[in-house]
Amino acid sequence: MKIVDIRATTVAMPLEAPLRHAIGAHWGRFIRTIVEVVLDNGVVGLGELGGGGESAEGAVRGLLPYLKGHDPLQLEQLRWKIMNPTASLYNNRLQVHAAIEMACMDAAGKTLGIRACDLLGGALRERVPFASYIFYRLPNDATGRGGETSADEIVAHARDLVARHGFRTHKLKGGVFPPDHDIEVMHALAAAFPADGLRLDPNAAWSVEQAIRVGQAIEGLRNEYFEDPTWGLEGMRRLRQFVRIPTATNTVVVNFEQLATNIRLDAIDVVLLDTTFWGGLRQAHKAGQVLETFQYGASVHSSGELGIQLASMLHLGAALPNLGFAADAHYHHLTDDIIVGGPFRYEGGEIAVPKGPGLGIELDRDKLARYAEYYREVGGYTYDRDPTRPDWYGILPEQRWADPGKVYL
């Protein structure tokens, strides 16, 4: 097995409705770069990373001189070829490496007839549970969905998601409106789903003092964890002294140096592991093993994935011994996917780990072409801007909240 070519294609995938968050919004679509690693035996491995366009595609294709002739099973060599820490000071290739590694594990697995999770040590479970991941949404006239702002609207949206997908854990992406609004919504969700787990993630939009007030206001609910209510390891450490809810992060513990610091500070209880942010599926799994050793919680983070990255998340979830929480996924907000057979299906709030070799998926080339053309039509978007507030920009801690009483069109 040798790498002979690397391909990259940017796609735009429509969402049911635009998703709002504390730093801006997803403007009705996700932008992803699909990576293909071609081997000399004709096998094509698939990877995926967030963002796209000429710069992302160029960064991926630019690695071919480093990797032409490389054996895709030599994954540790791959890490050093791409992510040498000194070189990365000048050219951060973390997420590019994640996509290339994902594709190498897929290609090697397909060649050998084994699954990606087998390259991590094997599967401990064959189904991975997921949380509902609820956003305040802008309306989308094309789909007839979205527009949820009030507590009643969010509860109705959650009920619809439960009816369609069977979720038993509900995560609210807060921080868009004043903190009291999120408190009201969390209490409404708790009343509507008294047996289900709850999470609140305002994307670090609050000061430590605001986060303490919100945390204490929701302490009596069935909380699984309080995710990134404020920014930084020190801010989260201070918060933890005053709030009796396990804390979690996907923003300030995303590499091994930060993980070591977090353990020394005893700052955050649960780390959400991302198969791209951490630099790859193997790195996320290794971090999970460190968390297991020190008895910290682990979950799986979502970064706006299509089916290729979701498959990597399923293989990570299959192999993590200490997966104590339902995984995150934006996946149910998509209207389609670029994998053969269409989107993965939820059953009882869970998705089955693919049975096929490698990642267990194949690329639908007609869909790839369709959504690559859609990207050329609509382009990207500015993640850190809100399309309803053109002069707004996010600051931390946020003091210029959106108005929950205003109808945004």
C-alpha positions in Angstrom: 0.0 0.0 0.0 1.4 3.4 -1.1 -0.2 6.8 -1.4 -0.2 8.0 -5.1 -2.5 10.9 -5.0 -4.5 13.2 -2.7 -7.7 15.0 -3.8 -9.7 17.7 -2.1 -13.2 19.0 -2.9 -15.2 21.8 -1.1 -18.9 21.3 -0.7 -21.8 23.3 0.9 -24.5 21.2 2.6 -27.9 22.9 3.2 -29.3 22.9 6.7 -33.0 22.7 7.8 -32.6 26.2 9.1 -29.8 28.6 10.1 -28.3 27.8 13.5 -27.5 30.7 15.9 -24.7 30.6 18.5 -23.1 33.1 20.8 -20.3 34.0 18.3 -22.5 34.3 15.2 -24.4 31.7 13.1 -24.2 28.9 10.6 -26.0 30.7 7.7 -28.2 27.8 6.5 -25.3 25.6 5.3 -22.1 23.9 6.4 -18.9 24.2 4.4 -16.7 21.1 4.4 -13.7 19.9 2.5 -13.9 16.2 1.4 -10.4 14.6 1.2 -9.6 11.5 -0.8 -6.3 9.6 -0.4 -5.7 7.3 -3.4 -3.5 4.2 -3.0 -1.5 2.3 -5.6 -3.9 -0.6 -5.3 -6.8 1.6 -6.4 -8.4 1.9 -3.0 -9.6 5.4 -2.1 -9.7 6.5 1.6 -12.1 9.3 2.7 -11.5 12.1 5.1 -13.2 15.4 6.0 -12.4 18.8 7.6 -14.3 22.0 8.3 -14.2 25.0 6.0 -13.2 25.0 2.4 -12.2 27.0 -0.7 -8.9 27.4 -2.4 -6.9 27.8 0.8 -8.2 24.6 2.4 -8.0 22.6 -0.8 -4.5 23.9 -1.5 -3.3 23.0 2.0 -4.5 19.4 1.5 -3.1 18.9 -2.0 0.1 20.6 -0.9 0.9 17.6 1.3 1.3 15.2 -1.6 5.0 15.9 -2.0 5.4 14.9 1.7 3.2 11.8 1.4 3.6 10.3 -2.1 4.8 6.7 -1.6 3.8 6.7 2.1 2.3 3.5 3.6 -1.1 4.5 5.1 -0.6 2.1 7.9 2.4 4.0 9.2 0.2 6.4 11.1 2.8 7.6 13.6 5.2 8.5 10.8 2.3 10.3 9.2 1.8 12.4 12.3 5.4 13.5 12.4 5.6 14.2 8.7 2.6 16.5 8.9 2.4 17.7 12.6 6.0 18.1 13.6 5.6 20.7 16.4 8.4 23.0 15.3 7.1 23.1 11.8 3.6 23.6 13.0 4.7 26.9 14.6 4.7 28.3 11.1 2.1 26.2 9.4 -0.7 24.7 11.7 -1.6 21.5 9.9 -3.6 20.0 12.8 -7.0 19.6 11.1 -5.5 18.8 7.7 -3.6 16.0 9.4 -6.9 14.8 10.9 -8.5 14.5 7.5 -5.5 12.8 5.9 -5.2 10.4 8.9 -8.9 9.7 8.7 -8.5 8.9 5.0 -5.5 6.7 5.6 -7.3 4.7 8.3 -10.2 4.3 5.9 -8.0 3.2 3.0 -5.9 0.8 5.1 -9.0 -0.7 6.7 -10.6 -1.2 3.3 -7.4 -2.9 2.0 -7.0 -5.2 5.0 -10.8 -5.8 5.6 -10.8 -4.4 9.1 -12.7 -1.4 10.6 -11.1 1.9 11.7 -12.0 1.2 15.3 -9.9 -2.0 15.0 -6.9 0.2 14.4 -7.7 1.8 17.8 -7.9 -1.5 19.6 -11.4 -2.7 18.6 -15.0 -1.9 19.4 -16.5 -1.9 22.9 -20.0 -1.0 21.7 -21.8 -1.2 18.3 -24.2 1.7 18.9 -23.4 5.3 20.0 -26.0 7.4 21.7 -26.4 11.1 20.7 -27.8 14.3 22.2 -30.5 16.4 20.5 -28.2 19.5 20.1 -30.9 22.2 20.1 -30.1 25.6 18.6 -32.1 28.9 18.5 -32.8 28.9 14.7 -33.7 31.5 12.1 -36.6 30.7 9.9 -36.1 28.9 6.6 -39.0 29.5 4.1 -37.7 26.7 1.8 -38.0 24.0 4.4 -40.7 25.5 6.6 -38.6 24.9 9.6 -36.7 27.1 12.1 -37.6 30.4 13.8 -37.4 29.0 17.4 -36.6 31.6 20.1 -39.0 31.3 23.0 -39.0 28.5 25.6 -42.3 27.1 24.2 -40.8 27.1 20.7 -37.6 25.4 21.8 -39.6 22.7 23.7 -41.8 22.1 20.6 -38.6 21.8 18.5 -37.2 19.3 21.0 -40.4 17.2 21.0 -40.2 17.1 17.2 -36.5 15.9 17.4 -37.5 13.2 19.9 -40.4 12.0 17.7 -38.1 11.8 14.7 -34.9 10.5 16.2 -35.6 9.3 19.8 -33.1 11.5 21.7 -32.9 11.1 25.5 -30.4 13.8 26.2 -31.0 17.5 25.3 -28.2 20.0 24.8 -29.1 23.7 24.3 -26.7 25.9 22.4 -27.2 29.1 24.5 -25.4 32.4 24.8 -27.4 34.1 22.0 -29.9 35.9 24.2 -29.5 37.3 27.8 -28.6 34.6 30.4 -32.1 34.7 32.0 -33.6 33.6 28.7 -31.4 30.4 28.7 -32.4 29.8 32.3 -36.1 29.9 31.3 -35.5 27.6 28.4 -33.6 25.1 30.5 -36.3 24.9 33.1 -38.9 24.5 30.3 -36.9 21.6 28.8 -36.6 20.0 32.3 -40.4 20.2 32.8 -41.1 18.7 29.3 -38.5 15.9 29.6 -38.2 15.1 33.3 -36.4 11.7 32.8 -33.9 13.0 30.2 -30.4 14.5 30.7 -29.8 18.2 30.0 -26.8 20.2 29.0 -26.2 24.0 28.4 -23.4 25.3 26.2 -23.3 29.1 25.7 -19.9 29.0 23.9 -18.0 30.8 26.7 -20.1 34.0 26.3 -20.5 34.8 30.0 -18.2 36.2 32.6 -17.3 33.9 35.5 -19.8 35.8 37.7 -22.6 35.5 35.1 -21.8 31.8 34.6 -22.0 31.2 38.4 -25.4 32.9 38.6 -26.7 30.7 35.6 -25.2 27.6 37.0 -26.7 28.1 40.4 -30.1 28.8 38.8 -30.2 25.5 37.0 -28.5 23.3 39.6 -31.7 21.5 40.5 -32.2 20.2 37.0 -31.1 16.8 35.6 -27.8 18.3 34.3 -25.2 16.1 32.8 -22.6 18.9 32.6 -22.3 22.7 32.1 -20.2 23.2 29.0 -18.0 26.2 28.4 -20.1 28.7 30.3 -17.0 31.0 30.6 -13.7 31.3 28.8 -10.3 29.7 29.8 -9.0 27.1 32.2 -8.7 29.7 35.0 -12.2 31.0 34.4 -13.6 27.4 34.4 -11.6 26.6 37.6 -13.1 29.6 39.4 -16.6 28.7 38.3 -16.2 25.1 39.5 -15.8 26.4 43.1 -19.3 27.8 43.1 -21.4 25.6 40.9 -22.3 22.0 41.8 -22.7 20.7 38.2 -19.9 18.8 36.4 -18.2 21.2 33.9 -17.2 20.4 30.4 -15.2 21.9 27.5 -14.5 21.5 23.8 -12.7 24.9 23.5 -9.9 25.2 26.1 -8.7 21.5 26.2 -8.0 20.6 22.6 -4.4 19.3 22.8 -2.3 17.3 25.2 -0.5 20.2 26.8 -3.9 21.8 27.7 -5.1 18.4 28.9 -2.1 18.0 31.2 -2.7 21.6 32.6 -6.3 20.8 33.1 -5.5 17.7 35.1 -3.0 19.6 37.3 -5.5 22.4 37.9 -8.4 20.1 38.3 -10.3 22.7 36.4 -12.8 20.9 34.1 -14.5 17.5 34.7 -15.5 16.4 31.1 -13.5 16.8 27.9 -15.3 16.6 24.6 -13.1 14.9 22.1 -13.2 16.0 18.4 -11.7 13.8 15.6 -10.6 17.0 13.8 -9.8 19.5 16.5 -7.5 17.1 18.3 -5.6 16.4 15.0 -7.1 13.0 14.2 -9.0 10.0 15.3 -6.0 8.4 17.0 -5.1 11.6 18.9 -8.7 11.9 20.2 -8.7 8.2 21.3 -5.3 8.7 23.0 -6.7 11.7 24.9 -9.6 9.5 26.0 -7.2 7.0 27.4 -5.5 9.8 29.4 -8.9 10.9 30.7 -9.7 7.3 31.7 -6.4 7.1 33.6 -7.1 10.2 35.7 -10.9 9.4 36.0 -12.1 12.4 34.1 -15.2 12.2 31.9 -15.0 11.9 28.1 -17.6 12.6 25.4 -17.5 13.1 21.6 -17.7 16.6 20.1 -19.4 17.7 17.0 -17.9 20.3 14.6 -20.5 20.5 11.8 -19.8 17.1 10.3 -21.1 15.3 7.2 -21.2 11.6 7.0 -17.4 11.0 6.7 -16.5 12.7 9.9 -19.6 11.3 11.6 -18.3 7.8 10.7 -15.0 8.7 12.4 -17.0 9.9 15.5 -18.8 6.6 15.6 -15.5 4.6 15.5 -14.1 6.8 18.2 -17.3 6.2 20.3 -17.0 2.5 19.6 -13.5 2.3 21.0 -13.6 4.7 24.0 -13.9 2.7 27.2 -15.0 5.7 29.2 -17.7 7.2 26.9 -20.0 8.1 29.7 -22.2 10.6 27.8 -24.2 10.7 24.6 -22.2 12.2 21.8 -22.9 15.6 20.2 -23.8 15.8 16.5 -25.1 18.6 14.3 -26.0 15.8 11.9 -29.8 15.9 12.3 -29.8 19.5 11.1 -28.5 18.5 7.6 -30.9 18.1 4.7 -28.7 15.5 2.9 -25.3 13.9 2.8 -22.5 12.9 0.4 -22.3 9.2 1.3 -23.9 6.3 -0.5 -27.2 5.4 0.9 -27.9 8.9 2.2 -27.6 10.1 5.8 -27.0 7.8 8.8 -30.2 7.0 10.6 -30.9 7.4 14.3 -32.8 4.7 16.2 -33.8 5.4 19.7 -31.3 8.4 19.7 -28.4 6.1 18.7 -26.5 5.4 15.5 -25.0 2.1 14.7 -21.3 1.8 14.1 -20.7 1.0 10.4 -20.0 -2.7 9.8 -17.9 -2.3 6.6 -14.1 -2.0 6.4 -12.3 1.3 7.1 -14.8 3.9 8.1 -17.5 1.7 6.6 -18.9 4.3 4.1 -18.5 5.1 0.4 -18.7 8.5 -1.4 -21.7 9.2 -3.6 -20.0 11.0 -6.4 -23.2 12.4 -7.9 -23.9 14.1 -4.5 -20.3 15.2 -4.2 -20.6 17.0 -7.6 -24.0 18.4 -6.7 -22.9 20.0 -3.4 -19.5 21.1 -4.9 -21.5 23.0 -7.5 -23.8 24.4 -4.7 -20.7 25.7 -2.9 -19.7 27.5 -6.1 -23.2 29.0 -6.2 -23.5 30.2 -2.6 -19.9 30.4 -1.3 -19.0 30.2 2.3 -20.2 32.3 5.2 -18.7 34.2 8.2 -19.1 31.9 11.2 -18.4 34.8 13.6 -21.2 37.1 12.3 -25.0 37.1 12.7 -26.8 37.7 9.4 -29.6 39.4 11.3 -27.3 41.9 12.9 -24.8 43.1 10.2 -22.8 45.5 12.4 -22.6 43.1 15.4 -19.5 41.1 16.3 -18.9 38.8 19.3 -16.9 39.7 22.3 -16.2 37.6 25.5 -17.9 38.0 27.9 -20.8 39.1 25.7 -22.8 42.2 26.8 -24.7 42.9 23.5 -27.3 40.2 23.5 -29.8 39.6 20.7 -33.4 40.6 21.6 -35.5 37.5 22.2 -38.6 39.5 21.7 -37.7 40.6 18.2 -38.8 38.6 15.1 -35.7 38.0 12.9 -36.3 37.6 9.2 
